[in-house]
Amino acid sequence: MKIGLAQINTTVGDLAGNQKLILDAYQSLVSQGAELVVFPELAVCGYPPRDLLFKRRFVPDQLESLHAISKQIGTAPAVIGFVDPNPTKSGRDFFNAAAFCFDGEVRQTARKSLLPTYDVFDEDRYFEPADLPLVFEWQGKRLGITICEDIWGNTDVSRERYPHAPVEYLKEQQLDLHLNLSASPWHWGGKGEQREGLVSGASKSCGCPTIYVNAVGGNDELIFDGRSMVSDSQGNIVAGLSAFAADQAVVDLGAAEPRIAKTFRQDLLDNIEQALVLGLRDYVHKSGFKKALIGLSGGIDSALVAAIAAKALGPENVTGVSLPSAISSDHSKSDAKELAENLGIDFHTIAIADIVSSAEATLAPLTSGYGRDVTEENIQARSRGLLLMALSNKLGALLLTTGNKSELAVGYCTLYGDMCGGLAVISDLPKTKVFELSRHLNRDKPTIPVNTIEKPPSAELRPDQKDEDSLPPYDILDGILEGYVEKGMSSKELIEQGYDADVVKDMVRKVDLNEYKRKQAAPGLKLTPLAFGVGRRIPIVQRYVS
């Protein structure tokens, strides 16, 4: 049997655009011989629709789109994710569902049983769980359909939070084919390997091939990596689609040779690079922008963001602006210029010394006698933010913030200054990974100036300032932050691991105190198991000391 895998990049709420993607992919795959075509979870409306579901016309409108699609489906069925209204008065108003379309109609409807409500997922807010996955007969074959989390039941990831596992039910159903429609976002830490294990395990349990089709593309902070796959009845992965790119393939379940895309399995830095490029490109384009604007300090963070932006949008659509103050070093100015030349992006310099002096003079009647402190440092950052936002408005270019996760965690950033912007590209990338990825981008040619990578990091808001004046070395800081932020470890546990007690207590205090800053930060692309975003909900006002 030949199965079409339609790994498409949908946009949340773009019903007309998603409909065209679905029909184009269907027609293309059928023309290549597909006898059945499978699409991702909630492909009709895009994932995750979140509170769009509460708009009165949203679900009816997407149903109209589904029925328009079904009329174009011929003798080769298509399985398409959509939102199904709950016809009863009991429970939530909707089901996360999949339509089995055939010969111009929706013939069967599968509903999701396991609803993830952890980290970035909040499906219990919207959907009613189904009791069991759909099993039905088609052309003499017995098919079972699950949706994303349904194959994650009773795993370490789901923490055995569910009362039953759909795959356990399916293993007793003597299936000929198991289909799973998914919208599983990527993060580092073995997500791809976990999925392979789950798909392989489902095939072994059910004793039949499993077709797994995952969404691809960026929607807000989430990045879906695709990597759709097919596992044979023995659990061998016999087909794997591309990572971080729309892709489609017709997979012959009887073929002898595996069909694995080059990027289906790749190393971590390649994954991070491609995730950032895809997430940035989709955020910009799906938001209606074409161009990006970046403040170039000469430092490694802004250099990395500019390099990613040039890859994502094309260098002709990226503008870099150097905004030196009176204390900016010569090498920072020259490094910013060299970077722009290497990338081929538009570059400008705007000195801010006069603006800073004017602001300080204006404030002097109220601030004289207090002495110089962080106030004057932040005036520099906020002067830059003022000018960059003005340019963003005038040029119609999305301003990208350049702070990394380490800085955002401990508040080493300025509200209404370097935090200004529409997307925080590397806000989930620790500083140590910023260095690794920058060197990785230089693997073929020195795009990012070597001096930018090798010089000690500095905010350059006061003379001879270095990051390590206020922070521990980044390898130590990132280890503490991973334990405290991502793993939920206490100060005591971190100290027991060998970290200096005073350093741990100081960094933990900084993380807790700066929650208010992160709540006002631009949305950031999720790369780690726990990002500063919708998956982390720490109160701003709280007094718990761990």
Buried (B, 14 or more C-beta within 10 A) or exposed (E): BBBBBBBBBBBBBBBEBBBEBBBEBBBBBBEEEBBBBBBBBBBBBBBBBBEBBEEEEBBEBBBBBBBBBBEBBEEBBBBBBBBBEBEEEEEBBBBBBBBBBBEEEBBBBBBBBBBBEEBBBBBEEBBBBBEBBBBEEBEEEBBBBBBBBBBBBBBEBBEEEBEBBBBEBBBEBEBBBBBBBBBBBBBBBEBBEBBBBBBBBBBBBBBBBBBBBBBBBBBBBBBBBBBBBBBBBEBEBBBBBBBBBBBBBBBBBEEEEEBBBEBBBBEBBEBBBBBBBBBBBBBBBBEEBEBBBBBBBBBBBBBBBBBBBBBBBBBEBBBBBBBBBEBBBEBBBBBBBBBBEBBEBBBEEBBBBEBBEEBBEEBEEEBEEEEEEEEBBBBBBBBBBBBBBEBBEEBEBBBBBBBBBBBBBBBBBBBEBBBBBBBBBBBBBBBBBBBBBBBBBBEEEBBBBEEBBEBEBBBBBBEEBEBEEEBBEBEBBBBBBBBBBBEEBBBEBBBEEEBBEEBBBBBBEBBBEBBEBBEEBBBBBBBBBBBBBBBBEEEEEEEEEE
